[in-house]
Amino acid sequence: MKLLKDNKGQIRIIEAFFASILILSSVALIPSQPPVEKTNESVLNFKAQDVLATLDRNGFLSKLIENTSWTALKKCVESSLSPAIWFNLTVFNENMQPVNDIPISNGSPISEKITATEYVCASAGTNYRIYIIRLQLASVT
């Protein structure tokens, strides 16, 4: 008869059950962190935009393109990026036809996950031209 009147053990079990449900539901509702690849992709996109915007200061990028200084452009991009980052740069005219006749790259891709960023550049000279620059980046992660 004493076992039926002593409900302390039963209440502790019910309390533990509700606590475990609360913990499991809070873990299920909290969003997980984004995968490392997406974070790396956004960092590479930001880096590509930053490199191109920096080169485009005072019309420097358009001058390199108009003078077809592809090796100088390659060296500028190379010096702006880490050696652990692969890049490939292509310059297009307003009709999306490639302007550079030689590859502007630092080798073959080091990863299958390549991020491409496009940047619009206008020439500052008397012959107004628009160029679209596509910078592809990949890094080892």
N, C-alpha and C positions, 0 to 999 in steps of 0.2 A: 504494500500500500504506500510505503514511503517513496518508492521509485516514481509513482505516478504524480506525486505532489511536488517533487524536486524537478523544476523545469530549467534550472540554470544551465545545464549541459546542452539542452535543446536550443536554448536561446543563443548560446555561444556558436553553435553550428550554423544556425540561421544567420547570425551576424557575420560570420566568416564567409558564408555563401554570398550575401549581398555585397560584402567588401570586394570579393573576387570579381563579381559581375561589374562593379563600378570601375575597378582597375582595368579589366579587359575592354570595357566599352570606351574608356578614355584613351587607351592605346589605339583602338581601332579608329577613333574619330580625329586624332591628331595627324595632320598631313605629314608625310615623310619628306625628307630633304630631297631636292632634285638630284638626279644622278650626276656623277662627276663629269660625264661627257657633255651634258648640256651646259654646265657651268664653264667648261673648257671652251666650248663653241662660242659662247657669248664673250668670253675674254678675247678669243682670237678675232671675233668680229670687231670688237672695240679697238683692238690693237691695229687691225688693218685700216679702220677709219682714221685712227690717230696718225698713222704713218702717212697716209695719203693727204690728209689735211695739213700736216706739218710740211710735207714737200710742196704743197700748193701755195704756201705763203709767198706773197709778192710775185706770183706768176712764175715761180721757179719750175714747177712741174710742166707747165705748158711750154716753157722755153726749151726744156729738155726734149719734149716730144716734137716740137717744130724743127729743132736742129737734128732730129733723129739720133740723139746721143743715148743709144740704148745701153751701152756699157756704163756710162755715167749714171743712168737711171738705176741700173742693176746694183751698182756700188752704193748708191744712196739708200735704196731699200734694204740692202744687205747690212749696212751699218746701222740701220734703225731697228733691226730685229735681232733677236737672240740667235746664236748659231744652232740652237736646238729646234728652230722653227724653219720649216720648208716653205718656200714661196714660189709662186708663178704669177707673173704680171703680164697682162695683155692689154694693149691700147686699141680701142675701136674708134672709128669715125662716127658721124651722126647716122650713117646707114648700117651700123653694126658690122662693118667690114674691118678686119684686123689691119692696123697701121704698121705695127712693128714687124719687120721681116725676119728678125732673128728672135729666138726664145729669150725671155728675160726671166731667168729662173736660177736657183742655186742647186740644181740636181734633180734627182727623182724623188717622188713623194715618200715620206717616211712613215705615213699612216694612211689607212683607208678612209679616215674621217677628215675630209677636206672642207674647209669653210671658204665660201666665196663672197666677196664684198665688191659692190660696184660703186664707183665714185664718178661724178660728172665734173669735168674740168673745162674751162673756157679759155681760149687764148687771149692774151692782152694786146696783141699786135694789131696792125691795120687790117689784116685778113682775119676777121672774126671766125673762129672755128670752135666747135664743141667736140670734146673727146670723152669717151666713156672708158674708164679704167677699171678693169676687173683684176682684183688682187685675191689670189687663192692662198690660204695658209693651212698648214697642218703641223701638229707637234706630237712628240712622243709623250704619252701619258699612261 
